[in-house]
């Protein structure tokens, strides 16, 4: 008797469920309710009197099947696929193509060729699911990546494209870097510091094995102090000399080319502020910001000679004057053709003895070079004639000057290849040395 009561109770509950469901599903109510269920219930009641256990079992199974079917219809469910990864459900899709698209999107999301082979491939298992519970390709791609055990999304400290340290997120690295800059500024006494463009913090997917090989950012900084690329700036104040000017006054009491200081100049001083830029501790740029004179310079005063000395000192019929002032102890120590290939006349005199232009002309050279003449002068007299004055201690004319015969142009010295104070004098015709004697005579 208890089996009959159990079966009838199930039928009554199922009938109530059908009546409720019939309000939502008109087609199901119209046909199934009228032509299937109620006749079935009537027959089941008659049969239950004769075979109560059998009827109860059959009705229970029928109710279960019909309940599932009704649920599918009532919730707009459909045949679908559970997406399984390592025994874990990560989503449900309507079609297999959704998973294929999701795997492509997963590779694009990771964006690292090293990780492509490490992205895991899910399996599909048939199921019944409501349409509202189905995942799209984008959502599923994120689940695939998040559940792939051999890749990790991490934050990296990178310098010159080299991964130096790893953390879970950018905030941890940025916090450590801020502390690094603060300590760097204190240690090196810098007013401002910043990292160069070679340093970056990036959030990327990499193989988990590689991530585990990298140190944390704090461990890296601790083991590699002052190793990160830093641009730093500071200002410095220095005292610098301010040069003085020279006021000159021409005077005929001094020889041309000579100068006499009558009032020494005094350097001034200024406080100069510079902004100094450093790259990794090395100075790379220094910019003047301001300058304040704290002590004015005092101008120097000097006399500049204009006196031209003419020595009309000729030997007999010589066409040129003697090129050295005649002083006690002066003599000719060497002539042309003395057996050693000498190109001119050497006239010994005390150092500083005036040297005169042998005749008028234009100075075409007044300096020194590697010829061995030391400081020397060449004067062009026209018609292919030139004179040379070598081993001078001082030059009082410059290239381009026009000089007169007997004009004071230099002083005797021993510069260049010389063994003592003397003037090496040459006469050149078309740039070839000749014997000077016919032009200036003997001493």
C-alpha positions as CSV (number, residue, x, y, z in Angstrom):
1,X,0.0,0.0,0.0
2,X,2.9,2.4,0.7
3,X,4.3,2.1,-2.8
4,X,0.9,3.1,-4.2
5,X,0.9,6.2,-2.0
6,X,4.5,7.1,-3.0
7,X,3.7,6.8,-6.7
8,X,0.6,8.8,-6.4
9,X,2.4,11.5,-4.5
10,X,5.1,11.7,-7.3
11,X,2.3,11.9,-9.9
12,X,0.5,14.6,-8.1
13,X,3.6,16.7,-7.7
14,X,4.6,16.2,-11.3
15,X,1.1,17.2,-12.4
16,X,1.4,20.4,-10.3
17,X,4.8,21.0,-12.0
18,X,3.3,20.5,-15.4
19,X,0.5,22.9,-14.8
20,X,3.0,25.6,-13.7
21,X,5.2,24.9,-16.7
22,X,2.2,24.8,-19.0
23,X,1.7,28.5,-18.3
24,X,5.1,29.2,-20.0
25,X,5.1,26.6,-22.7
26,X,1.8,26.7,-24.6
27,X,2.8,24.1,-27.2
28,X,3.8,21.6,-24.5
29,X,0.6,22.2,-22.6
30,X,-1.6,21.9,-25.6
31,X,-0.5,18.4,-26.7
32,X,1.6,16.7,-24.0
33,X,-0.7,17.6,-21.1
34,X,-3.9,16.5,-22.9
35,X,-2.9,13.5,-24.9
36,X,0.1,12.1,-23.0
37,X,0.2,12.9,-19.3
38,X,-3.4,12.6,-18.1
39,X,-4.1,9.3,-20.0
40,X,-0.8,8.1,-18.6
41,X,-1.8,9.0,-15.1
42,X,-5.2,7.3,-15.5
43,X,-3.7,4.1,-16.7
44,X,-1.0,4.2,-14.0
45,X,-3.7,4.5,-11.3
46,X,-5.5,1.4,-12.6
47,X,-2.2,-0.5,-13.0
48,X,-1.0,0.5,-9.6
49,X,-3.7,-1.5,-7.9
50,X,-2.3,-4.7,-9.5
51,X,1.5,-4.0,-9.5
52,X,2.3,-1.2,-7.0
53,X,6.1,-1.7,-6.9
54,X,6.6,-1.8,-10.6
55,X,4.4,1.2,-11.2
56,X,6.1,3.3,-8.6
57,X,9.5,2.5,-10.1
58,X,8.5,3.3,-13.6
59,X,6.7,6.5,-12.7
60,X,9.7,7.7,-10.7
61,X,12.0,7.1,-13.7
62,X,9.6,8.7,-16.0
63,X,9.2,11.7,-13.8
64,X,13.0,12.1,-13.6
65,X,13.4,12.0,-17.4
66,X,10.5,14.3,-18.0
67,X,11.8,16.7,-15.3
68,X,15.2,17.0,-17.1
69,X,13.5,17.4,-20.4
70,X,11.2,20.0,-19.0
71,X,14.1,21.8,-17.4
72,X,15.9,22.0,-20.7
73,X,12.9,23.5,-22.4
74,X,12.0,25.8,-19.5
75,X,15.5,27.4,-19.2
76,X,16.3,27.6,-23.0
77,X,19.1,25.2,-22.5
78,X,21.0,23.5,-25.3
79,X,23.6,20.8,-26.0
80,X,27.0,22.3,-25.4
81,X,30.6,21.5,-24.4
82,X,32.3,21.9,-21.0
83,X,35.9,23.1,-21.6
84,X,38.1,21.1,-19.3
85,X,41.8,21.8,-18.4
86,X,43.6,19.5,-16.1
87,X,40.3,18.1,-14.9
88,X,39.0,21.6,-14.1
89,X,36.1,23.2,-15.9
90,X,37.1,26.6,-17.2
91,X,34.1,27.4,-19.3
92,X,31.2,26.2,-21.5
93,X,30.9,26.7,-25.2
94,X,28.2,26.1,-27.8
95,X,30.5,25.1,-30.7
96,X,34.0,23.6,-31.0
97,X,35.1,26.6,-33.1
98,X,34.8,28.9,-30.1
99,X,37.6,26.9,-28.4
100,X,39.7,27.1,-31.6
101,X,39.3,30.8,-31.7
102,X,40.0,31.1,-28.0
103,X,43.3,29.3,-28.4
104,X,44.4,31.8,-31.1
105,X,43.4,34.7,-28.9
106,X,45.3,33.2,-26.0
107,X,48.6,33.2,-28.0
108,X,48.0,36.8,-29.0
109,X,47.3,37.7,-25.4
110,X,50.5,36.1,-24.2
111,X,52.5,37.7,-27.1
112,X,55.7,35.8,-26.5
113,X,56.9,33.2,-28.9
114,X,58.7,31.4,-26.0
115,X,55.4,30.7,-24.3
116,X,53.4,29.5,-27.4
117,X,54.3,25.8,-26.8
118,X,53.6,26.2,-23.1
119,X,50.0,27.3,-23.4
120,X,47.9,24.3,-22.5
121,X,45.2,22.8,-24.8
122,X,41.8,22.1,-23.1
123,X,39.5,19.2,-23.8
124,X,35.8,19.3,-24.7
125,X,33.1,17.3,-22.9
126,X,29.4,17.1,-23.9
127,X,26.9,18.8,-21.6
128,X,23.6,20.6,-21.4
129,X,23.7,24.2,-20.5
130,X,21.7,27.4,-20.6
131,X,22.5,29.9,-23.3
132,X,23.3,32.5,-20.6
133,X,26.1,30.3,-19.3
134,X,28.0,30.0,-22.5
135,X,31.5,31.7,-22.7
136,X,32.7,33.7,-25.7
137,X,36.2,33.3,-27.2
138,X,37.7,36.3,-25.5
139,X,36.6,35.2,-22.0
140,X,37.7,31.6,-22.6
141,X,41.2,32.8,-23.9
142,X,41.8,34.5,-20.6
143,X,40.9,31.4,-18.7
144,X,43.2,29.3,-20.9
145,X,46.1,31.6,-20.2
146,X,45.4,31.9,-16.4
147,X,45.2,28.2,-16.0
148,X,48.3,27.3,-18.1
149,X,50.8,26.3,-15.3
150,X,54.0,26.7,-17.3
151,X,53.7,30.5,-18.0
152,X,53.4,33.4,-15.7
153,X,52.4,37.0,-16.0
154,X,55.0,39.0,-14.1
155,X,56.5,42.5,-13.9
156,X,60.1,42.8,-15.0
157,X,62.8,45.3,-14.4
158,X,64.6,45.8,-17.7
159,X,67.8,47.7,-18.6
160,X,69.0,47.8,-22.2
161,X,66.6,45.0,-23.1
162,X,68.1,42.7,-20.4
163,X,65.7,41.3,-17.7
164,X,67.3,42.0,-14.3
165,X,64.6,41.3,-11.7
166,X,61.0,40.0,-11.4
167,X,58.0,40.8,-9.2
168,X,54.3,40.0,-9.1
169,X,53.3,43.5,-10.2
170,X,54.7,46.9,-11.3
171,X,53.9,48.6,-8.0
172,X,56.5,46.5,-6.1
173,X,59.2,47.4,-8.6
174,X,58.3,51.1,-8.8
175,X,58.3,51.4,-5.1
176,X,61.8,49.8,-4.9
177,X,63.0,52.2,-7.7
178,X,61.7,55.2,-5.9
179,X,63.7,54.2,-2.8
180,X,66.8,53.6,-4.9
181,X,66.6,57.1,-6.3
182,X,66.1,58.6,-2.9
183,X,69.2,56.8,-1.5
184,X,71.2,57.7,-4.6
185,X,70.5,61.4,-4.2
186,X,71.5,61.3,-0.6
187,X,74.6,59.3,-1.2
188,X,75.9,61.4,-4.1
189,X,74.5,64.7,-2.9
190,X,72.4,65.3,-6.0
191,X,69.6,67.7,-6.1
192,X,67.5,65.7,-8.6
193,X,67.8,62.2,-10.0
194,X,66.0,60.1,-12.6
195,X,66.4,56.9,-14.5
196,X,67.6,57.1,-18.1
197,X,65.4,55.8,-20.9
198,X,67.5,52.6,-20.9
199,X,65.5,51.4,-17.8
200,X,61.9,50.3,-18.0
201,X,59.3,48.3,-16.0
202,X,57.1,46.0,-18.1
203,X,54.3,43.6,-17.4
204,X,54.6,40.5,-19.6
205,X,54.0,36.8,-19.9
206,X,57.2,34.7,-19.7
207,X,58.0,31.0,-19.1
208,X,57.5,30.3,-15.4
209,X,60.9,28.5,-15.4
210,X,62.7,31.7,-16.5
211,X,60.7,33.9,-14.0
212,X,61.9,31.6,-11.2
213,X,65.5,32.1,-12.2
214,X,65.4,35.9,-11.8
215,X,66.0,37.6,-8.4
216,X,63.5,39.9,-6.8
217,X,64.1,43.6,-7.3
218,X,65.3,44.2,-3.7
219,X,67.7,41.3,-4.0
220,X,69.1,42.6,-7.3
221,X,69.6,46.1,-5.9
222,X,71.1,44.8,-2.7
223,X,73.7,42.7,-4.7
224,X,74.3,45.4,-7.4
225,X,74.5,48.8,-5.7
226,X,74.8,51.9,-8.0
227,X,74.3,49.6,-11.1
228,X,71.1,51.1,-12.5
229,X,71.4,53.8,-15.2
230,X,70.8,57.1,-13.4
231,X,70.8,60.7,-14.7
232,X,71.5,63.1,-11.9
233,X,71.8,66.9,-11.6
234,X,73.2,69.3,-9.1
235,X,74.2,73.0,-9.0
236,X,77.7,74.1,-7.9
237,X,79.0,77.6,-7.1
238,X,82.7,78.3,-7.9
239,X,84.9,81.4,-7.8
240,X,86.5,82.3,-11.1
241,X,88.9,84.9,-12.3
242,X,87.6,87.9,-14.2
243,X,90.3,88.9,-16.8
244,X,91.4,92.5,-16.9
245,X,91.6,94.6,-20.0
246,X,94.8,96.4,-21.2
247,X,94.7,100.1,-22.1
248,X,97.6,100.9,-24.5
249,X,99.2,104.2,-25.4
250,X,101.5,104.6,-28.4
251,X,104.8,106.2,-27.8
252,X,107.8,107.0,-30.1
253,X,110.2,106.6,-27.2
254,X,110.0,102.8,-27.6
255,X,111.0,100.7,-30.6
256,X,108.2,99.5,-32.8
257,X,107.0,96.1,-31.6
258,X,108.0,96.6,-28.0
259,X,105.6,97.1,-25.1
260,X,106.2,98.5,-21.6
261,X,103.7,98.0,-18.8
262,X,103.2,101.1,-16.7
263,X,100.5,99.8,-14.5
264,X,99.9,96.1,-13.9
265,X,96.4,94.8,-14.2
266,X,94.6,93.0,-11.4
267,X,92.3,90.1,-11.9
268,X,88.8,90.4,-10.7
269,X,86.7,87.5,-9.3
270,X,83.1,86.3,-9.8
271,X,80.8,83.7,-8.2
272,X,79.6,81.4,-11.0
273,X,76.7,79.0,-10.6
274,X,76.7,75.9,-12.9
275,X,74.2,73.2,-13.4
276,X,76.1,69.9,-13.7
277,X,74.6,66.8,-15.3
278,X,75.9,63.3,-14.6
279,X,75.3,60.0,-16.3
280,X,76.0,57.0,-14.0
281,X,78.2,59.3,-11.8
282,X,80.2,60.8,-14.6
283,X,80.0,64.4,-15.6
284,X,78.5,64.8,-19.1
285,X,77.4,68.4,-19.2
286,X,78.1,71.7,-17.4
287,X,75.8,74.7,-18.0
288,X,76.4,78.2,-16.6
289,X,73.3,79.4,-14.9
290,X,74.4,82.7,-13.5
291,X,77.5,84.8,-12.7
292,X,78.0,87.6,-10.2
293,X,81.1,89.7,-10.1
294,X,82.3,90.1,-6.5
295,X,85.5,91.9,-7.3
296,X,86.0,94.2,-10.3
297,X,89.2,93.7,-12.3
298,X,91.7,96.6,-12.6
299,X,92.8,97.4,-16.2
300,X,96.4,97.1,-17.1
301,X,98.1,100.2,-18.7
302,X,101.0,99.8,-21.2
303,X,103.0,101.8,-23.7
304,X,103.4,100.5,-27.2
305,X,106.5,101.6,-29.2
306,X,106.3,103.1,-32.6
307,X,109.9,104.2,-33.1
308,X,111.5,102.9,-36.3
309,X,115.3,102.6,-36.2
310,X,117.1,103.1,-39.5
311,X,120.8,102.2,-39.6
312,X,122.3,103.4,-42.9
313,X,125.4,101.4,-42.3
314,X,126.8,100.1,-45.5
315,X,130.2,98.8,-46.5
316,X,131.5,100.7,-49.4
317,X,129.5,100.1,-52.6
318,X,127.2,97.4,-51.0
319,X,123.6,97.7,-52.1
320,X,122.2,96.6,-48.7
321,X,122.9,97.7,-45.2
322,X,124.6,95.6,-42.6
323,X,121.8,93.5,-41.0
324,X,123.1,93.6,-37.4
325,X,123.8,96.5,-35.1
326,X,127.6,96.8,-34.8
327,X,128.5,96.0,-31.2
328,X,131.7,95.1,-29.4
329,X,132.5,91.4,-29.9
330,X,130.5,91.0,-33.1
331,X,132.0,89.1,-35.9
332,X,131.3,86.8,-38.9
333,X,131.7,83.2,-37.9
334,X,130.8,81.5,-41.1
335,X,130.5,82.4,-44.8
336,X,128.9,80.7,-47.8
337,X,131.1,77.9,-49.2
338,X,132.9,77.1,-46.0
339,X,133.0,73.4,-46.9
340,X,129.9,72.3,-45.0
341,X,127.3,73.5,-47.5
342,X,126.4,76.6,-45.5
343,X,123.7,78.7,-47.2
344,X,124.3,82.1,-45.6
345,X,126.5,84.2,-43.3
346,X,126.6,83.8,-39.6
347,X,127.1,87.1,-37.7
348,X,127.9,86.6,-34.0
349,X,126.5,89.2,-31.6
350,X,125.1,89.3,-28.0
351,X,121.6,88.1,-27.5
352,X,119.0,90.8,-28.0
353,X,121.2,92.8,-30.4
354,X,119.0,94.6,-32.9
355,X,118.5,93.0,-36.4
356,X,117.8,95.4,-39.3
357,X,116.1,94.9,-42.6
358,X,118.9,94.8,-45.2
359,X,116.7,96.8,-47.6
360,X,113.1,97.7,-48.0
361,X,110.4,95.1,-48.8
362,X,107.4,93.2,-47.6
363,X,107.5,90.6,-44.8
364,X,106.3,87.2,-46.3
365,X,107.1,85.1,-43.2
366,X,107.6,85.9,-39.5
367,X,107.3,82.8,-37.3
368,X,108.9,79.5,-36.6
369,X,108.7,76.0,-38.1
370,X,110.7,72.8,-38.3
371,X,113.3,74.1,-40.7
372,X,115.9,74.6,-38.0
373,X,116.0,78.4,-38.4
374,X,114.0,78.8,-35.1
375,X,112.2,82.1,-35.1
376,X,113.0,83.7,-38.5
377,X,111.8,86.3,-41.0
378,X,111.8,86.4,-44.8
379,X,111.4,89.7,-46.6
380,X,110.6,89.9,-50.3
381,X,112.4,92.9,-52.0
382,X,111.0,92.3,-55.4
383,X,112.7,91.3,-58.6
384,X,113.1,87.8,-57.2
385,X,115.3,88.9,-54.3
386,X,114.6,87.8,-50.8
387,X,116.5,88.0,-47.5
388,X,116.2,85.6,-44.5
389,X,117.0,86.3,-40.8
390,X,117.3,83.2,-38.7
391,X,117.7,82.1,-35.0
392,X,116.1,85.3,-33.7
393,X,115.1,85.6,-30.0
394,X,112.2,88.0,-30.8
395,X,110.3,89.2,-33.9
396,X,109.0,92.8,-34.2
397,X,107.2,92.5,-37.5
398,X,104.6,90.2,-38.9
399,X,103.6,88.8,-42.2
400,X,102.3,91.5,-44.5
401,X,104.2,94.4,-42.9
402,X,106.1,96.7,-45.2
403,X,109.5,97.6,-43.8
404,X,112.1,100.1,-44.7
405,X,115.9,99.6,-45.2
406,X,117.6,99.6,-41.8
407,X,114.3,99.1,-39.9
408,X,114.5,97.3,-36.6
409,X,112.8,94.0,-37.3
410,X,114.1,91.4,-34.7
411,X,116.7,90.6,-32.1
412,X,119.7,88.3,-32.2
413,X,119.1,84.9,-30.5
414,X,119.9,81.2,-30.6
415,X,116.5,79.6,-31.4
416,X,116.3,76.5,-33.7
417,X,119.4,74.5,-34.6
418,X,122.0,76.9,-33.1
419,X,125.1,76.7,-30.9
420,X,125.1,80.3,-29.7
421,X,123.7,83.8,-30.2
422,X,124.1,84.8,-33.8
423,X,122.1,85.9,-36.9
424,X,122.0,83.5,-39.8
425,X,121.5,85.8,-42.8
426,X,120.7,84.7,-46.3
427,X,120.2,86.4,-49.7
428,X,118.0,84.4,-52.1
429,X,117.6,85.0,-55.8
430,X,114.6,83.2,-57.2
431,X,114.5,81.2,-53.9
432,X,118.1,80.0,-54.3
433,X,120.6,81.0,-51.7
434,X,123.6,83.1,-53.0
435,X,126.7,84.6,-51.3
436,X,125.5,87.7,-49.3
437,X,128.9,89.4,-49.4
438,X,128.2,91.2,-52.7
439,X,125.0,92.6,-51.2
440,X,126.1,93.6,-47.6
441,X,129.9,93.6,-47.8
442,X,132.2,92.3,-45.1
443,X,132.1,93.0,-41.4
